[in-house]
Amino acid sequence: MSDIKITIIDREGVSHEVDAPTDMNMNLMEVVRSYELAPEGTIGICGGMAMCASCQCYVQSDHVLPEKSDDEEAMLAEAFFVKDNSRLGCQIHITEDLDGLEVELAPAED
């Protein structure tokens, strides 16, 4: 399998079911950017280094995700609009196990 289906709810509340490749070493933030589901310059500002929280999302499905790294925990501790199900999209790597993942983009911090 090389593609999985992911549902992404954008910041306007619109749901998008997208195909995400599992064979390109992408993360969720990069998938959002490739489908242009957030305005340019409002997501992945730090380039996916877990240093800005612009790719924060709320995981809506019951998928088991890897534990948060110390860097991700620290960034979420300083971010706005954080919820119990908040994760940084740049830290969610696209794998076959994530087929059917549902996420909602957190509001922009501006």
N, C-alpha and C positions, 0 to 999 in steps of 0.2 A: 504494500500500500504506500503510495507517495503523497496523497492528499487526504486531509480530514475535513470535516465540516465543523465550523465554529460559528456561534451566533454572537454578534457584537451589537450592543445597543449604544448608539452614538450619543453625544451630548445634547442632541435635540430630542432624544427619546425614540428615535427610529431604529427598528431592528433590522440587521443585515445578516443573512446567512452567507458565509464566505467559505471558499476552499483555501485551506492552508497547507502548504507543502511540508512534509515531514523529513524530506531528504535534502533540505537546503540550510540546515542549522539556523533557522529563523526563530525569533521570539515573538511574542504577542504584539509588542509595540511595533515591530517591523511589519507585521501583517496589517495592523491598523493603518500605518503609513502607506503601505503599498496599495491599499484600497481607498486611500484618501478619505477615511472616515472621521478625520479631525482636521480642522484648518491647518495649513502649513505653518510651522513655527509654534504650534501649541501642544505638540506631543513629541516626546523623545528629544527634548532640547539638549540634554547632556550626551546624547548619542548612545544611550543604553548602558550607562555606567552606574546606575542606581544612585545618582547624585542630584536629581531634581524633582522627582515625583510627578512630572508632567504626564507620565503614562499610567498613573494610578487608575486601577479599575476595581470593580466589585465583582467577585466571582459568584455567580448566581447558581451554578450547578454544583452537584456533589462530588466533583472530581477530586481525587487525592493529588495534591500538588506537593512538590518538594518543599521542605522546611524553608522558612525565610532565612536568608543569610543575615549576618550582623549588620552589613551595610544596608540591606533592605529594611530591616527593623528600625535602624537609626533614621533612615530617610522618612519612613512612614510616621515615626514619632514626631517629626517636625512638619509634616504635610497638613494641608487643609482638607476638610471633608472626609476624614478617615473613618471607616466603619470596621466592624469585626471581620468582614470578608474582604477587606482591602488588600490588594497586592500590586506590585509594580509590574506592568506588562513586559518590561525589558528583562525581567527575571523569570518569566514563564516561557520556557523553551518548547517549541512545537514538537510533540511526539505523538505517535499513534495512540497512546493512552489518553490523549486529550480529545479524541473524537467526540463531538457533541457538546464540547465546552460552551458555556454561556457566560458572558461577561457584560458588564455595563461600564462605560467610561465615566470616571469621576468628573465633576465639573472642573473647568479650567480655573486656575487660581487667580485670574485677573479681576 
